[in-house]
C-alpha cells in the first residue's frame, strides 16, 4: 500500500465525506474500498445473484460520486446501507411486476382454443404499448421506464439522468399523456380481457 492509500485509510468517514465534497477522487476510492465488499455481501444475501448485486452496488457508488457536492449525508455507513436497501427493494418490486406481467401473458395466451380473439387483442395491446414507447422522445422514454417499470422516485431519477426534479416530472407527465393517446383505442379491448381472466 502506497503512502497516499495509507493516509486515506486512517481517515474517519466524516473526513472522507468532507474530501469527497471537495471532489477528491482518492477519498472516493477509499470509501469504495472500505464499504464495497460489505455492501455487495448485503445485496448478494438478499438477491442471490452476483451480477445483480454488483450492478446495484456499482450504481450506488456512481450515484454517490455524481451527487458528491450536493448530497446531504450525516453518517456515511447509514447512508450507503440505507440507499442500497432501497435499491434492493426497488429491484425486487420491478421483478415482481415483470413476473406478474409474464404470467398474465402466459395465462392469457395459453387459452388459444377458446380465447383466440382475446389473445389477439392482447398481442395488439402489447404491440401498441411497445410502439408507443418507441415513439416517445428518448429522455421521456427513459424517465417513464425508470418511474413506471423500475419504480424509482422522482428524486432518484433526477440524480440518474442529471435533470432537475421539475424536468423529470415534466417528462413523466408528457410520456403518460402520449402513451394514453397511443393506447386509447385499445382500452375497450383490454377491459373485457382483464375481467374475463379475473373471473376464471
N, C-alpha and C positions, 0 to 999 in steps of 0.2 A: 504493500500500500504506500503510495507516494505521500509526501508531506501535506499536500493540499487535501487529499482524501482523509488523512488522519485528523487534520484540523476540523473539517466539517463533521466528522464522525463524533467528535466530542461536543458539538454544539447541542443545545437544547432545541426542542421543537419550536419554541417561541422564537429563538434566534434564527432558525432556518426559515420560519414564516416571514420574518422581517426581511431577510435576504431575498426570499422568493419575490416579495412585493417589489423589491428593487431590481427585479429581472435577473437575478443571479442564477445562472444555469447549473453551476456546481452545487448550490444549495438544493435546487430541484432534484439533481441527481442523488444527493444524499437522502432526501425524503423518499425517493423511489426505492433506493436500496434498503432503507430502514423498514418500509411498510409493504413492499411489493409481495413478498412471499406470504406474509400473514393475510393480506387481502385475497391473494389467489387461493389460499387454503380455505378461507371462508366461502368464497364463491364456488369452488370445486365441491366442497362439502354439501352445499345446497343443491347444486345443479348436476353433479356427477358428469360433467363434460369439461375436459381440459381446454378444448378450443373456445367454448363459450366463456369459461371462467377467465381465460387470458384476454379475450376480447373485452369483457366488461371492465377488468382492471385497467387495461390499456386505455379504454375510453375515459375512465375516471381520471387517470393521470393527464390525459390530453386536455380534459376539461379544467383540471387544476392549473395547468400551465396557461391555458388561454384566458382564464379569469384571475390570474395571479395578482393583478393590480387592483381588482375591484371586489373580489370575494371577501366576505366578512367571515373570518374564521377565528374563533376564540381558542379552540383546542383542536390541534391537528388530528390526533388519533380519533377523536369522537367524530369529527367532520368526515374523515375518509371512510370509516366503517359505516357511518350512517348513510353516506352517499352511495356506497356500494350496496348496502341492503336495499335501498330504494331502487337501484338499477336491477337487482335480482328480482324484486317483486314485479317491476315493470316487464322484465323478460318473461317471467312465469305467466303473467296476465296475457301477454301477447301470444305465448304458446298455446294457452287455453283457448283464446279466441280463434287462433288458426286451426287448432284441433277440432273445435266445435264446428267451424265452417266446413272443414273437410268431411266431418261426419255427416253434417247436413247434406252435403253434396252426394255422398255415397248412399245415404238412405233414400234420397230423392231419386237418384239416377238408377238405383237398383230395381225399381219397380217399373221396368220398361214395358212390360206387357199391358199393365192396367193404367199406367200413368205416362204414356208417351207424350201427350200434349204438355203435361206439367214439366216433364224432363226437358222438352224443347224450350219451354218458357224459361226454365232455369238457365239453360245454356244461353239463351238470348240475353237474359239479365246479366249473367257473368260477362258475356261479350260486351254488353253495353257499359257495364261498370269499368271494365278494362279499357275500353275505348275512351270513356270519359276521363279516366286518369291520364291517358296518353295525351289528351287534348289540353290538359291543364298546363299553364306555364311551369317551367322546371322548378322554380322556387316554391310556388304554391303546391305543386305535387309533392315536393319533399316535406313541406310543413304538414300537409294532410297525412302523409304516411307516418310521420313521427307522432302526430297527435292521435289519429284515429286507429291506426294499426299497431303502433308500438306503445301508445299510452304515455308519452312524455308530457310533462306540464309545459305551459307557455314559457315559463322562465328557463326551463331546461332546453327547450327548443331554441330559445333566443341565444343561449350560450353555444349550442352546437352549430347553428347556421350563421352566427355572427350578425344577427339582426336585432333591432330593438324589440321589446315585447309588443309594442303597439303595431309594429310592422308584421310581426308573427301573427297577431290577431287579425290583421288586415288580410294576409294571405290565407288564413284558415277560413275566414268568412267568405272570401272570394271563391275558394275551392269548393266549399259546401254549396254555395249558390249555383256555381256552374254544374256541379255534379247532379244537384237536384233537377236542374234544367235538362241535362242529358238523360236522366233516368225517369222523368215524369211519365212518359208514355208506357213504361214498364210496370208502374206501381200497381195498376189494376190487375196485372197478371200475377205479381208476386203475392199479393194479399191472399187470394184463394189458395195458392200453393202452400203458404205457411199455415193457414187454417186447416188444410187437409192433413198435413204432416202432424200437426199438433193433435188432431183427433184420432190418429191411428193408434 
